[in-house]
Amino acid sequence: NAGVTQTPKFQVLKTGQSMTLQCAQDMNHNSMYWYRQDPGMGLRLIYYSASEGTTDKGEVPNGYNVSRLNKREFSLRLESAAPSQTSVYFCASEKGQTTNYGYTFGSGTRLTVV
Amino acid sequence: LAKTTQPISMDSYEGQEVNITCSHNNIATNDYITWYQQFPSQGPRFIIQGYKTKVTNEVASLFIPADRKSSTLSLPRVSLSDTAVYYCLVGAHSGNTPLVFGKGTRLSVIA
């Protein structure tokens, strides 16, 4: 099993450009999450989807939109990229029930906005 | 969500046991305590989870006192490859209450 797959792994955007970060999981998990991590910092939650068909804002949602396309896929869109959105973006998934397995993270997308 | 407090950084020599303590004074009855490990340029990886007393797996042990207001992650005989950031999180894992990551503890293992 691949677990959580994120694409692309690296991306450079110009200010004002748009792009969509893709995330897919093959573990039949109910919940999915998008975090961003700035250098030397912990992870901050952008958006999450507790189950298929629902999405909610996290700590830092401004400038982002999400789509839970189906149970497997959860995409993150930057409509008009800004240099402040330069970061590493991690997608994660979880069963969504009390469990001993925790979150499974993808390998991240490194985004630079110039 | 319960707030956690853990040391910013720790140093250890290879072969030593490392204990990282996390404080979570406002932990709720249905909250679990979970620890993650993050290597540079990788996403965090689940290490261990517990509710009370002691939990042990092939990677680490987790000690939780009766009042559950703190927890200690114990890494036996660390090696250079254990150099990473370790995050302590408290939450109900319900999907509707996402985990909040702090800055974690940066563990440096020295030869």
Interface residues (C-beta under 8 A of the other chain):
Chain A: V4 N30 S31 Y33 Y35 G40 M41 G42 L43 R44 L45 Y48 A50 S51 D56 G58 E59 F90 A92 E94 G96 Q97 T98 T99 N100 Y101 G102 Y103 T104 F105 G106 S107 G108
Chain B: Y32 T34 Y36 S41 Q42 G43 P44 R45 F46 Q49 Y87 A92 H93 S94 G95 N96 P98 L99 V100 F101 G102 K103 G104
